[in-house]
Amino acid sequence: MPSLTTETDAADETPPACTASPTTRAVREAHDRYVFPVVQTFYDEPMPIVRGQGKHVWDADGGQYLDFFGGILTVGLGHCHPEVNHAIREQVDTLQHVSTLFPNQPMVQVAEQLARIAPGDCDRSFFTNSGTEANEFALLVAEVHTGRGEILALRHGYSGRSRLTMGATGQAPWRLGAGAAAGIRHVANAYCYRCPFGLEYPSCDLRCARDIEDVIRTTTSGRIAGFIAEPIQGVGGFITPPPGYFEVAVEIVRRHGGLFICDEIQTGFGRTGGTLNGIGHWDVEPDIVTYAKGLGNGVPVAATVARSEVAASLEGNTLSTFGGNPVSMAAARAVIEVVERDDLAENAARVGVVLRNGLEELAERHPRIGDVRGKGLMQALEFVEDRVSKTPDAAFTARLLQCARDEGLLIGKGGLYGNCVRISPPLNIEADDARDALDRLDRALSAAEAAFR
Ligand SMILES: Cc1ncc(COP(=O)(O)O)c(C=O)c1O
């Protein structure tokens, strides 16, 4: 069972989460009745979250959980971070909205921060409200800049919910509706655990990256607008390309006249450890980079940041009613200040080692763990029925998620086959928090195994 104590009142006697309170039941019923049924929720009996503080959240029945998923890698500084909330409160009482028709100070401050910390020469920002919009805009900018319409995307990638970004997404379950957007070709991804070419790194000589040339020559006009990729595939299950991958891939893309669009929506701002941008682990510079999620620590905000020359290609009129909203921008400004001031990229690297070592140690004792991967505080486990066949074990993964919740630990699910768990705690946790989560995960693994015996 989740720990039922709260930080404010440890003695509070609250009902266990499994005996759902009237509030929980009412929220579930209203969700079932009034929300699009396609909206996915975790667990057989989804629980409404009513409060968050730091690394913890509480459900409507008082159950306390260690949140190691952070609302899909979004709450990077922990829930209700005091400095971010202070910035929001101050701004909301000063000026709440103007639209992009009027420059506002928080917006230009964030644009300036991003020009400094975005990779390479990306220094022009366009602000929106979601990762989907940031990627949609990035793809548009690449097409306009190059005057070409064909885009390369990665299999197992996730780019968003609009028609174009769903078209770029490389996973059938997330591509709703009948058709995908035209002009997008999906190249093999760097999925070393399930190498699309049946090879092994490094003797593979990065065949997956080199295959991009073949895809360009055989499935496009040869004139591509760009290549969109996440440094580590988030929804794909934290699939992590090996050293050298992006260097080879991007060289091929550029040689064919395309731009490199780097989707930092999950990897952005210290998450992968030791570098603010996930792409910092490879020696390449994007032409366009996109941010969302962790940029606002929970406030809806996104940015498309491009090289000046690329940004200048877009002519005509554009606006975003809520893009650059002063309140969202005040939050983003505070997030970036805290990440930099507290050197959270270094903390993610340091605590990430503890987490990673612990996960590898769990893999020695729990044979359904087929792969451990990721960087920094972005770590995943991939579950298989056995390590020889590598048959994805989605049923076990679902059970584990439930058992982890029973241990008071929230982790995420992912992967095309639904057989990965994603672990992405706040960037400011300490080594003991990672150990605590590992202990809970160990117990959850044993409980899930017992159920499958
Ligand atoms: C890598 C990546 N890109 C884009 C998106 C889309 O972001 P949003 O859900 O904010 O539209 C997501 C969302 O999970 C993502 O993980």
The ligand as an SDF file (V2000), in Angstrom:
LIG
                    3D

 16 16  0  0  0  0  0  0  0  0999 V2000
    9.6420   14.0740  -27.2580 C   0  0  0  0  0  0  0  0  0  0  0  0
    8.2860   14.6920  -27.2930 C   0  0  0  0  0  0  0  0  0  0  0  0
    7.9890   15.5660  -28.2450 N   0  0  0  0  0  0  0  0  0  0  0  0
    6.7860   16.1580  -28.2870 C   0  0  0  0  0  0  0  0  0  0  0  0
    5.8080   15.8820  -27.3660 C   0  0  0  0  0  0  0  0  0  0  0  0
    4.4720   16.5610  -27.4290 C   0  0  0  0  0  0  0  0  0  0  0  0
    4.3430   17.4240  -26.3470 O   0  0  0  0  0  0  0  0  0  0  0  0
    2.8870   17.8870  -25.8180 P   0  0  0  0  0  0  0  0  0  0  0  0
    2.2600   16.7010  -25.1740 O   0  0  0  0  0  0  0  0  0  0  0  0
    3.2340   18.9770  -24.8570 O   0  0  0  0  0  0  0  0  0  0  0  0
    2.1280   18.3860  -26.9870 O   0  0  0  0  0  0  0  0  0  0  0  0
    6.0760   14.9690  -26.3530 C   0  0  0  0  0  0  0  0  0  0  0  0
    5.0510   14.6160  -25.3450 C   0  0  0  0  0  0  0  0  0  0  0  0
    5.1480   13.6500  -24.6330 O   0  0  0  0  0  0  0  0  0  0  0  0
    7.3500   14.3440  -26.3110 C   0  0  0  0  0  0  0  0  0  0  0  0
    7.6560   13.4500  -25.3820 O   0  0  0  0  0  0  0  0  0  0  0  0
  1  2  1  0
  2  3  1  0
  2 15  2  0
  3  4  2  0
  4  5  1  0
  5  6  1  0
  5 12  2  0
  6  7  1  0
  7  8  1  0
  8  9  2  0
  8 10  1  0
  8 11  1  0
 12 13  1  0
 12 15  1  0
 13 14  2  0
 15 16  1  0
M  END
$$$$
